Amino acid sequence: MADEPETPAEETQAAAGLAGEDPNGWPETSDADSQSERILNQDEIDSLLGFDLSEEEGSERTGIRAIINSALVSYERLPMLEIVFDRLVRLMTTSLRNFTSDNVEVSLDNISSIRFGDYLNSIPLPAILSVFRAEELNNYGLLTVDSNLIYSIVDVLLGGRRGTAAMRIEGRPYTTIERVLVQRMVEVVLSDAREAFEPLTPVTFTLDRLETNPRFAAIARPANAAILVKLRIDMEDRGGRIELLLPYATLEPIRKMLLQQFMGEKFGRDNIWEGHLATELWTTQMEVRAVLDEQQLGLKQVLDLKVGDTLMLNATPDSLIELRAGVIPLTRGRMGRRNSHIAVRVEAPLTHSARQAVQRTP
């Protein structure tokens, strides 16, 4: 029996198969097209934006987040600040041992720059935020005590047993006793901070208020840069963290002092260079002109001058002569003779314009 001719529908399907289309008329997607249109997964998006949650907090940021944070001023540009905080750690180790009557070890974890809004969003709650005022700097700072340290301090001060972890109760606000005990510890830390800054500049840190909600502890705009200092306090098997945050606006009045490499460093002054510069200035040659008289002549009269012509000056042997350095008048004097040389005896002090010119000289 002869083969029956293909129906128009079958011909359409066959043509579609040859043309790379499915029977419904849609073009088939090749492997190359599927790879070029591949959708990024969440890990790749986080890596591109620089929000990789697996990164350590102190590691380098990459991606768009690194570009955004590049506008922050690094604390390494303030070398004296690290010396101040090292001194703070030593002072806190002694004062907290006296405060708790326990073996306390204070360590400096890291110093970093952060935006104030990012820090408020990163505070692990519950916590107590202490807003303090720097009196001489006329600005505020923030001291955060995490919950582990709060319960550890309460346990130590109220006679908790050694070797047992501090009890932590979730879902309730801090009691009055807990807030009072933490406030006493914060006052001890602020007193140590005042002593740490004392060799550099006198600064008095006064506790303003205690907050448990970060929104009520806003002391700067969210985009403002700040210095974040993380301190670790260990009391044998108990302890926690204290975070000290100082906005750059607070440190701005003493920024020149914080730029020092060591205590007492003077910027822009070098005694050896000053002595060399003074020596060179004293030996510098300067051209000084003695002007007898000045006259204004017409251009035609000047062009008609010939050899042998005489110009009459409006000056006598007793007239004062002006001494000039370039266009700047220096002083006045009288012309005379000394041995075989013509001399000028100064009759007036240095002019005001000459003094101003010397002061403007870099």
PAMARGU-621571 format. One record per residue: residue number from 1; residue in three letters; x, y, z of N, C-alpha, C in turn; chain. Coordinates in steps of 0.1 Angstrom, whole numbers. Each point is the difference from the previous one (the first is absolute). Example, Ala and Ser with C-alpha at 12.3 -4.5 7.8 and 13.67 -1.06 7.14 Angstrom:
<atoms>
 drenpa lumke  n_c1  n_c2  n_c3 ca_c1 ca_c2 ca_c3  c_c1  c_c2  c_c3 mivex
      1   ala   132   -57    78    -9    12     0     9    12     0     A
      2   ser    -4    11    -7     9    11     0    -8    11     8     A
</atoms>
This chain:
<atoms>
 drenpa lumke  n_c1  n_c2  n_c3 ca_c1 ca_c2 ca_c3  c_c1  c_c2  c_c3 mivex
      1   met     9   -12     0    -9    12     0     9    12     0     A
      2   ala    -3    10    -8     8    12    -2    -1     9    13     A
      3   asp    12     7     2     0     9    12   -10    12    -3     A
      4   glu    -7     3    10    -9    11    -1     7    13     1     A
      5   pro    -4    10    -7     8    13     1    -2     6    14     A
      6   glu    10     8     5     0     6    13   -11    11     0     A
      7   thr    -7     1    11   -10    10     2     7    14     2     A
      8   pro    -7    11    -2     7    13     2     5     1    15     A
      9   ala    -7    -6    10     4     1    14    13    -7     2     A
     10   glu     1   -12    -7    13    -8     1    11     8    -7     A
     11   glu    -3     6   -11    11     7    -7     5    12     9     A
     12   thr   -10     6     7     4    12     8     9    -5    12     A
     13   gln    -4   -12     6     9    -5    11    13    -4    -5     A
     14   ala     1    -6   -12    13    -4    -6     9    12    -3     A
     15   ala    -6    11    -5     7    12    -3     5     7    13     A
     16   ala    -9    -1    10     4     6    13    12    -8     6     A
     17   gly     0   -13    -2    11    -8     5    13     3    -7     A
     18   leu    -1     3   -13    13     3    -8     4    14     4     A
     19   ala    -9     9     3     4    14     3     4     2    15     A
     20   gly    -1   -10     8     4     1    14   -11     6     9     A
     21   glu   -12    -3    -4   -12     5     8    -7   -12     6     A
     22   asp    -7     2    11    -8   -11     5   -13     0    -7     A
     23   pro    -8   -11     1   -13    -1    -7    -9    12     2     A
     24   asn     1     7    11    -9    11     3     4    13    -7     A
     25   gly    11     0    -7     4    12    -7    11     8     8     A
     26   trp     4    -4    12    10     8     7    14    -5    -3     A
     27   pro     9     9    -2    14    -4    -3     6    -7    12     A
     28   glu     8   -11    -4     7    -7    11    11     8     5     A
     29   thr     3    -2    13    11     8     6    13    -9     0     A
     30   ser    10     5    -5    13    -7    -1     7     1    13     A
     31   asp    10    -8     2     8     1    12     7    13     2     A
     32   ala     5     6   -11     7    13     1    -9    11     5     A
     33   asp   -13     0    -6   -10    10     4    -3    -2    15     A
     34   ser    -2   -12     4    -4    -2    14    11     4    10     A
     35   gln    13    -1    -4    11     4     8     1    15     1     A
     36   ser    -3     7   -12     1    15     0   -11     6     8     A
     37   glu   -11    -7     2   -12     5     7    -1    -6    14     A
     38   arg    11    -5     5    -1    -7    13    -2    11    11     A
     39   ile    -9    -3     9    -3     9    11    10    -3    12     A
     40   leu     6    11     5     9    -1    11    -7    -5    13     A
     41   asn     7    -8     7    -6    -5    13     3    10    11     A
     42   gln    -5    -3    12     1    10    11    15     2     4     A
     43   asp     8   -11     0    14     1     4     7    10    -9     A
     44   glu    -2    -2   -13     7     9   -10    -5    14     1     A
     45   ile   -12     2     3    -5    14     2     6     6    12     A
     46   asp     1    -7    11     7     5    12    14     3    -2     A
     47   ser     7    -9    -8    14     3    -2     2    12    -9     A
     48   leu    -9     2    -9     1    12    -9    -2    13     8     A
     49   leu   -10     0     9    -3    12     8     9     1    12     A
     50   gly     8   -10     4     9     1    11    -7    -3    13     A
     51   phe   -11    -7     0    -7    -3    13     0   -15     2     A
     52   asp    12    -5     1     2   -15     2     0    -2    15     A
     53   leu   -11    -7     5    -2    -3    14    11    -9     6     A
     54   ser     7    -7    -8    10    -9     5    13     7     3     A
     55   glu     2    12    -4    12     8     2     1     3    15     A
     56   glu    12     1     5     2     5    13    -2    15     1     A
     57   glu    -3     5    12    -3    14     1    11     9    -3     A
     58   gly    12    -4     2    12     9    -2     6    -3   -14     A
     59   ser    -5    -8    -8     6    -3   -13    -3    11   -10     A
     60   glu     7    -1   -11    -1    10   -11   -13    -2    -7     A
     61   arg    -7    11    -3   -12     0    -7     3     1   -15     A
     62   thr    -9    -6    -8     1     1   -14   -13     4    -7     A
     63   gly     1     2   -13   -12     3    -7    -5    15     2     A
     64   ile   -13     2    -2    -6    13     1     1     5    14     A
     65   arg    -1    -8    10     1     4    14    14     6     3     A
     66   ala    11    -5    -6    13     5     2     1    14    -6     A
     67   ile    -7     2   -12     0    14    -6    -7    10     9     A
     68   ile   -11    -5     6    -8     9     9     8     4    12     A
     69   asn     6   -10     6     8     2    13    13     7    -2     A
     70   ser     4     1   -13    13     7    -3     1    14     5     A
     71   ala   -12     6     1     0    14     4     2     2    15     A
     72   leu     0   -11     8     3     1    14    15     3     3     A
     73   val     2     8    10    14     3     4     5   -11     8     A
     74   ser    12    -5    -3     6   -11     8     6     5    12     A
     75   tyr    -2    -8    11     5     4    13    16     0     0     A
     76   glu     6    -7   -10    14    -1    -1     6    14    -3     A
     77   arg    -8     9    -5     5    14    -2     1     8    13     A
     78   leu    -5    -6    11     1     6    13     9    -9     9     A
     79   pro    13     0    -1     8   -10     7     0     1    15     A
     80   met    -2    13     5     0     2    14   -13    -7     7     A
     81   leu   -10    -2    -8   -12    -5     6     2   -15     4     A
     82   glu     8    -7    -7     3   -14     5     8     0    13     A
     83   ile     8    10     1     8     0    13    -9     4    11     A
     84   val   -10     8    -2    -9     4    10    -9   -12     5     A
     85   phe    -4    -8   -10    -8   -12     4     8   -11     6     A
     86   asp    12    -1    -4     9   -10     7     2     4    15     A
     87   arg     1    13     2     1     5    14   -14    -2     7     A
     88   leu   -11     1    -7   -13    -3     6    -1   -14     4     A
     89   val     5    -9    -7    -1   -15     3     8    -2    13     A
     90   arg    12     6     1     7    -3    13    -7     6    12     A
     91   leu    -5    12    -2    -7     6    11   -13    -8     4     A
     92   met    -7    -5   -10   -12    -7     3     3   -13     7     A
     93   thr    11    -7    -3     3   -12     6     2     2    15     A
     94   thr     6    11     4     2     2    14   -13     5     7     A
     95   ser    -7     9    -6   -12     6     6   -11   -11     1     A
     96   leu    -2    -8   -10   -11   -10     1     4   -11    10     A
     97   arg    13    -3     2     3   -10    10    -3     6    14     A
     98   asn     2    13     2    -4     6    13   -15     1     1     A
     99   phe    -7     2   -11   -15     1     0    -7   -13     3     A
    100   thr     5   -11    -6    -6   -13     1     6    -9    11     A
    101   ser    12     4     5     8    -9     9     2   -14    -6     A
    102   asp     2     0   -13     2   -13    -7    11     2   -10     A
    103   asn     5   -11    -6    10     0    -9    -5     4   -14     A
    104   val     2    12    -4    -5     5   -13    11     2   -10     A
    105   glu    -3    -4   -12    10     2   -11    -8     8   -11     A
    106   val     6    12    -4    -6     8   -10    10    -1   -12     A
    107   ser    -6    -2   -12     8    -1   -12    -7     9   -11     A
    108   leu     8     5    -9    -5     8   -11    -1    -9   -12     A
    109   asp   -12    -2    -4    -3    -8   -12     5     7   -13     A
    110   asn    -7    11    -3     4     7   -12    -6    14     0     A
    111   ile     6     9    -8    -4    13    -2    -4     2   -15     A
    112   ser   -11     5    -3    -5     1   -13    -8    12    -2     A
    113   ser    -2     4   -13    -9    11    -4   -13    -6    -5     A
    114   ile   -11     7     4   -13    -5    -4    -9    12    -1     A
    115   arg   -10    -2    -8   -11    10     0    -9    -2    12     A
    116   phe    -5    12     5    -8    -1    12   -13    -8    -2     A
    117   gly    -6     2   -11   -13    -8    -3     3   -15    -1     A
    118   asp    11    -4    -6     3   -14    -1     3    -6    14     A
    119   tyr     6     8     9     3    -5    13   -13    -3     8     A
    120   leu    -9    10    -1   -13    -2     8    -7   -12    -5     A
    121   asn     1    -3   -13    -7   -12    -5     7   -13     3     A
    122   ser    12     1     4     8   -12     3     1    -4    15     A
    123   ile    -6     9     8     1    -3    15    -9   -12     3     A
    124   pro     6   -10     6    -8   -12     4    -8     3    13     A
    125   leu   -13    -1    -2    -9     3    12    -3   -13     7     A
    126   pro    -3     0    13    -1    12     9    14     5     3     A
    127   ala     1    13     3    13     7     4    -4    13     7     A
    128   ile    10     5     7    -2    13     6     9    10    -7     A
    129   leu    -5    11    -5     8    10    -7     1    12     9     A
    130   ser    12     4     3     3    11     9     4    12    -9     A
    131   val    -8    11     1     4    12    -8     7     9    10     A
    132   phe    12     4    -3     9     8     8     4    13    -8     A
    133   arg     3    10     8     4    13    -6    14     3     3     A
    134   ala     7     4   -11    14     5     1     0    15     2     A
    135   glu     2     4    13    -3    14     3     9    10    -8     A
    136   glu    13    -2     0     9     9    -7    -2     0   -15     A
    137   leu    -4   -12    -5    -1    -1   -14   -14     4    -5     A
    138   asn   -10     2     9   -13     5    -2    -7   -10   -10     A
    139   asn     0   -13     3    -7    -9    -9    -2   -13     9     A
    140   tyr    -5   -10    -7    -5   -12     7     8   -13    -5     A
    141   gly    -1   -10     8     5   -13    -4    -9   -11     5     A
    142   leu     2   -12    -4    -9   -11     3     9   -12     6     A
    143   leu    -5    -6    11     6   -11     6   -10   -12     1     A
    144   thr     2   -11    -7    -9   -11     0     5   -12     8     A
    145   val    -9    -5     9     3   -11     8    -9   -12    -4     A
    146   asp     6   -11    -5    -9   -11    -5    -6    -7    12     A
    147   ser    -9    -9    -3    -8    -7    10     9    -9     8     A
    148   asn    10    -7    -6     8    -9     7     8     7    11     A
    149   leu     5    11    -3     8     8    10   -10     5    11     A
    150   ile   -12     4    -4    -9     5    10    -3   -10    11     A
    151   tyr    -4   -12    -5    -3   -11    10    12    -5     7     A
    152   ser    12     1    -6    12    -4     7     4    10    11     A
    153   ile    -2    13    -3     3    10    11   -10    -2    11     A
    154   val   -13    -1    -3   -10    -2    11     3   -13     8     A
    155   asp     4   -10    -7     3   -13     7    13     2     9     A
    156   val    10     7    -4    12     2     7    -2     9    12     A
    157   leu    -7    11    -2    -2    10    10   -10    -5    11     A
    158   leu    -9    -9    -3   -10    -5     9     4   -13     6     A
    159   gly    12    -4    -2     5   -12     7    -3   -13    -7     A
    160   gly     0    -1   -13    -3   -12    -7    12   -10     1     A
    161   arg    -4   -13    -1    11   -10     2     9     0   -12     A
    162   arg    13    -3     3     9    -2   -11    -2   -13    -7     A
    163   gly     4     0   -13    -1   -12    -8   -14    -2    -6     A
    164   thr   -10     8     3   -13    -1    -6    -2    12    -9     A
    165   ala    -6    -3   -11    -3    10   -10   -11     9     5     A
    166   ala     1    13    -4   -10    10     4   -14    -4    -6     A
    167   met   -10     1     8   -13    -4    -5    -6    12    -8     A
    168   arg    -5    -4   -11    -5    10   -10   -15    -3    -2     A
    169   ile    -8    10     3   -15    -2    -1    -4     9   -12     A
    170   glu    -6    -7   -10    -5     7   -12   -14     5     2     A
    171   gly    -3    11    -8   -14     4    -1    -4     9    12     A
    172   arg     9     6     7    -4    10    10    10    11     0     A
    173   pro    -4    12     4     9    12     0     9    -1    12     A
    174   tyr    10     8     0    10     0    11    -6     6    12     A
    175   thr     3    -6    12    -6     5    12     8    12     5     A
    176   thr    -5     7    10     6    12     5    14    -4     6     A
    177   ile     1   -11     7    13    -4     6    10    -2   -11     A
    178   glu    -4    -7   -11     9    -2   -11     5    13    -6     A
    179   arg    -9     9    -2     3    13    -6    10     8     9     A
    180   val    -3     0    13     9     7    10    14    -6     0     A
    181   leu     1   -13     0    13    -6     0     8     3   -13     A
    182   val    -7    -1   -11     6     3   -13     4    15     0     A
    183   gln    -8     9     5     3    14     0    13     2     8     A
    184   arg     2    -7    11    12     2     8    12    -5    -8     A
    185   met    -1   -11    -7    11    -4    -8     3     9   -11     A
    186   val   -10     6    -7     2    10   -10     7    12     5     A
    187   glu    -3     4    12     6    12     6    15    -3     2     A
    188   val     3   -12     4    14    -4     2     8     1   -13     A
    189   val    -7    -5   -11     7    -1   -13     2    15    -5     A
    190   leu   -10     8     2     1    14    -5    11     8     8     A
    191   ser     1    -4    13    11     7     7    14    -5    -5     A
    192   asp     1   -13    -4    12    -4    -6     3     6   -13     A
    193   ala   -11     2    -8     2     7   -13     5    14     2     A
    194   arg    -5     7    10     5    14     3    15    -1     3     A
    195   glu     5    -9     8    14    -2     3     8    -4   -12     A
    196   ala    -6    -8    -9     7    -4   -12     3    12    -9     A
    197   phe   -10    10    -1     2    11    -8     8    11     7     A
    198   glu     2    -1    13     6    11     7    14     4    -5     A
    199   pro     9    -9    -3    13     4    -6    -1     8   -13     A
    200   leu   -10    -3    -7    -2     7   -13    -7    13     1     A
    201   thr   -12     0     7    -8    12     2   -10    -3    11     A
    202   pro    -4     9     8   -10    -2    11   -14    -2    -6     A
    203   val    -6   -11     2   -13    -3    -4    -8    -6    11     A
    204   thr   -12     6     3    -8    -6    11   -12    -7    -7     A
    205   phe    -2   -13     3   -11    -8    -5   -10    -1    11     A
    206   thr   -12     5    -3   -11     0     9   -12    -9    -5     A
    207   leu    -4    -9     8   -11    -9    -4   -13     9    -1     A
    208   asp    -7    -1   -12   -12     7    -2   -12    -8     3     A
    209   arg    -1   -12    -6   -12    -8     2     3   -14    -4     A
    210   leu    -9   -10     4     1   -14    -4   -12    -3    -9     A
    211   glu     2    -7   -11   -11    -4    -9     1   -14    -3     A
    212   thr   -11    -6    -3     0   -14    -4    -5    -1   -15     A
    213   asn    -5    11    -5    -5     0   -14    10     8    -8     A
    214   pro     7    -6   -11    10     8    -7    -6    13    -7     A
    215   arg   -13     0    -3    -6    12    -6     1    12     9     A
    216   phe     0    -2    13     0    11    10    14     4     4     A
    217   ala    10    -7    -6    14     3     3     7     6   -13     A
    218   ala    -8     7    -8     6     6   -12     7    13     4     A
    219   ile    13     0    -2     8    12     4     6     6   -13     A
    220   ala    -2    -6   -11     5     5   -13    -9    -4   -11     A
    221   arg     3     5   -12    -8    -4   -11     4   -14    -5     A
    222   pro    -9    -7    -6     4   -14    -4    11    -1   -10     A
    223   ala     2    11    -8    11    -1   -10    14     5     6     A
    224   asn     0     5    12    12     5     6    10   -11     3     A
    225   ala    13     3    -2    10   -10     4     3     1    14     A
    226   ala     5   -12     6     3     0    14    11   -11     2     A
    227   ile     7     1    11    10    -9     5    -7   -10     9     A
    228   leu     2   -13    -3    -6   -11     9    12    -8     6     A
    229   val    -1     0    13    11    -7     8    -7   -12     7     A
    230   lys     4   -12    -2    -6   -12     6     9    -5    11     A
    231   leu    -5    -1    12     8    -5    11    -6   -13     5     A
    232   arg     8    -9     4    -4   -13     5     4     0    15     A
    233   ile   -10    -4     9     2     0    14    -2   -15     4     A
    234   asp    10    -6     6    -1   -14     4     2    -1    15     A
    235   met    -9    -6     7     1    -2    15    -1   -15     2     A
    236   glu    12    -7    -2     1   -14     0    -9    -7    -9     A
    237   asp   -11    -6     4    -9    -7    -9   -12     9    -4     A
    238   arg     0    13     3   -11     9    -4     6    12    -6     A
    239   gly    -8     8    -7     4    12    -7    -9     4   -11     A
    240   gly     5    10    -8    -8     5   -11     8    11    -7     A
    241   arg    -8     8    -7     6    11    -8    -4    13     4     A
    242   ile     8    10    -2    -3    14     1     5     7   -13     A
    243   glu    -9     7    -6     3     7   -12    -1    15     2     A
    244   leu    11     7    -3     0    14     1     0     7   -13     A
    245   leu   -10     8    -3    -1     7   -13     1    15     2     A
    246   leu     9     6    -8     3    14     0    -2     5   -14     A
    247   pro   -10     9    -2    -1     6   -14    12     9    -3     A
    248   tyr     3     1   -13    11     8    -4    -2    15     3     A
    249   ala   -13     4     1    -3    13     4     5     3    15     A
    250   thr    -1   -10     8     5     1    14    15     2     1     A
    251   leu     7    -7    -9    15     0     0     6    12    -8     A
    252   glu    -9     7    -7     6    10    -9     7    11     7     A
    253   pro    -4     5    12     8    10     7    14    -4     3     A
    254   ile     3   -13     2    13    -4     4     6    -9   -11     A
    255   arg    -4     3   -12     4    -9   -12    16     2    -2     A
    256   lys     4    13     2    15     2    -2     8    -7    10     A
    257   met    -5    -1    12     7    -8    10     0   -15    -3     A
    258   leu   -11    -5    -5    -1   -14    -3     9    -4   -12     A
    259   leu     4    10    -8     8    -3   -12    15    -2     4     A
    260   gln     3     3    12    14    -2     5     4   -14     0     A
    261   gln    13    -2    -3     6   -14     1     4    -3    14     A
    262   phe     3    10     8     3    -2    14    -3    12     8     A
    263   met     0    -1    13    -5    11     9    10    12    -2     A
    264   gly    -6    12    -1     8    12    -1     6     3   -13     A
    265   glu    -4    -7   -10     5     2   -14    -5    14    -5     A
    266   lys     9     8    -6    -4    12    -5     0     0   -16     A
    267   phe   -11     3    -6    -2    -1   -14     5    13    -6     A
    268   gly     7    -1   -12     3    12    -8    12     7     6     A
    269   arg     7    -5    10    12     7     6    11   -10     1     A
    270   asp    12     5    -5    12    -8     1    11    10     3     A
    271   asn     6    -1    12    10     9     4    12     1    -9     A
    272   ile     4   -12    -5    12     0    -9    -3     7   -13     A
    273   trp   -12    -2    -5    -4     6   -12    -2    15     2     A
    274   glu    -5     4    11    -2    14     3    13     7     1     A
    275   gly    10    -6     6    13     6     1     7     1   -14     A
    276   his    -2   -10    -8     6     0   -13    -7    11    -9     A
    277   leu   -13     1     2    -7    10    -8     4    14     4     A
    278   ala     2     3    13     4    13     5    14     3    -5     A
    279   thr     9    -9     0    13     2    -5     0     4   -15     A
    280   glu    -8    -7    -8     0     3   -14    -7    13    -3     A
    281   leu   -10     4     9    -6    13    -2    10    11     3     A
    282   trp     8    -1    10     9    10     3    11     2   -11     A
    283   thr     3   -10    -7    10     0   -11    -6     3   -13     A
    284   thr   -13     2    -1    -6     2   -13     3    14    -6     A
    285   gln     3     1   -12     3    13    -7   -13     6    -5     A
    286   met    -2    13     3   -12     7    -4     4    13    -7     A
    287   glu    -5     3   -11     3    12    -7    -9    12     6     A
    288   val     7    10     4    -6    12     6     3    12    -9     A
    289   arg    -9     8    -4     2    12    -8    -2    12     8     A
    290   ala     9    10    -3    -1    13     6    -6    10   -10     A
    291   val   -12     4     2    -7     9   -10     1    14     4     A
    292   leu     7     8    -8     2    14     3   -13     8    -3     A
    293   asp    -6    -2   -12   -12     7    -4    -7    -7   -11     A
    294   glu   -12     3    -2    -8    -6   -10    -7    11    -8     A
    295   gln     0    -1   -13    -7     9    -9    -8    -7   -10     A
    296   gln   -11     6    -5    -8    -5   -11     2     9   -12     A
    297   leu     4    -6   -11     3     7   -12    -9    -6   -11     A
    298   gly    -4     9   -10    -7    -5   -11     8    -9    -9     A
    299   leu    -7    -8    -7     7   -10    -9     8     8   -11     A
    300   lys    -6    10    -5     8     8   -11    13     6     6     A
    301   gln    -1     5    12    12     6     7    10   -11     2     A
    302   val    -4   -12     4    10   -11     2     6    -4   -13     A
    303   leu    -8    -1   -11     6    -4   -12    10    11    -6     A
    304   asp    -2    12     4     9    11    -5    13     1     8     A
    305   leu     1    -8    11    13     1     8    12    -4    -9     A
    306   lys    11     8     2    12    -2    -7    12     0    10     A
    307   val    11    -5    -4    12    -1     8     4    14     4     A
    308   gly     1     3    12     4    13     5   -11     8     6     A
    309   asp   -13    -4    -2   -11     7     6     1    -1    15     A
    310   thr    -5    10     7     0     0    14   -15     0     6     A
    311   leu    -2    -9    10   -13    -1     6     1     7    14     A
    312   met    -8     9     3     0     7    13    -9    -8    10     A
    313   leu     6    -3    11    -7    -8    10    -5    10    11     A
    314   asn   -11    -3     6    -6     8    10     5    -4    14     A
    315   ala    13    -1     1     7    -4    12    12     8     3     A
    316   thr     3     2    12    12     7     5     9    -9     7     A
    317   pro    12     4     3     9    -9     8    -5    -4    14     A
    318   asp   -10     8     5    -5    -3    13   -14    -8    -1     A
    319   ser    -4    -3   -12   -13    -7    -1     1   -15     4     A
    320   leu   -11    -5     5    -1   -14     4     0    -9   -12     A
    321   ile     7   -12     1     0    -9   -11    -8   -13     4     A
    322   glu    -8    -5    -8    -8   -12     3     7   -13    -4     A
    323   leu     1    -9     9     6   -13    -3   -11   -10    -3     A
    324   arg     1    -7   -11   -10   -10    -4     6   -13    -3     A
    325   ala    -8   -11     2     3   -13    -4   -10    -4   -10     A
    326   gly     3     0   -13   -10    -1   -10   -10    11     0     A
    327   val   -13    -2     2    -9    11     1    -4     3    14     A
    328   ile     5    -7    10    -3     2    14     9    11     6     A
    329   pro    -5    11     5     8    10     7     5    -6    13     A
    330   leu    13     1     3     5    -5    13     1    11    11     A
    331   thr     7    11    -4     2    11    10     6    12    -8     A
    332   arg     3    10     8     6    13    -6    13     3     7     A
    333   gly     9     7    -8    13     4     5     5    12    -7     A
    334   arg    12     4     4     7    11    -6    13    -4    -7     A
    335   met     2     5   -11    12    -3    -8    12     7     5     A
    336   gly    11    -8     0    13     6     5    12    -7    -7     A
    337   arg    11     2     6    12    -6    -5     9    -6    11     A
    338   arg     4   -12    -3     9    -7    10    12    -5    -8     A
    339   asn    11     6     4    13    -3    -7    -2     3   -15     A
    340   ser     1   -10    -8    -1     2   -15   -14    -5    -5     A
    341   his    -9    -3     9   -13    -6    -4   -11    10     4     A
    342   ile   -11     0    -8   -12     7     3    -8    -9    10     A
    343   ala    -5     6    10    -7    -7    11   -13     6     3     A
    344   val    -9    -8     6   -13     5     4    -2    -3    15     A
    345   arg    -3    10     8    -2    -1    14   -15    -2     3     A
    346   val    -4   -11     6   -14    -2     3    -5    10    10     A
    347   glu   -11     6    -3    -6    11     9   -14    -4     5     A
    348   ala    -6   -11    -4   -13    -4     4    -1   -15     2     A
    349   pro    -9    -5     8    -2   -14     2    -6    -7   -12     A
    350   leu    -1   -13     1    -5    -8   -11   -15     3    -2     A
    351   thr    -4     1   -13   -14     5    -3   -10   -12     4     A
    352   his   -12     4     1   -11   -10     3    -2    -9   -11     A
    353   ser     1     4   -13    -2    -9   -11    11   -10    -1     A
    354   ala    12     4     4    11   -10     0    -2   -11    11     A
    355   arg    -5     4    12    -3    -9    10   -11   -10    -4     A
    356   gln   -10     5    -7   -11    -9    -5     6   -10   -10     A
    357   ala     9     5    -9     5    -8   -10     8   -12     6     A
    358   val     8     3    11     7   -10     7    -9   -10     6     A
    359   gln   -11     4     6    -9    -9     7    -7    -9   -10     A
    360   arg    -3     5   -12    -6    -8   -11     9   -10    -6     A
    361   thr    13     1     2     9    -9    -6    -1   -14     7     A
    362   pro    -3   -11    -8    -1   -13     6    13    -5     7     A
</atoms>
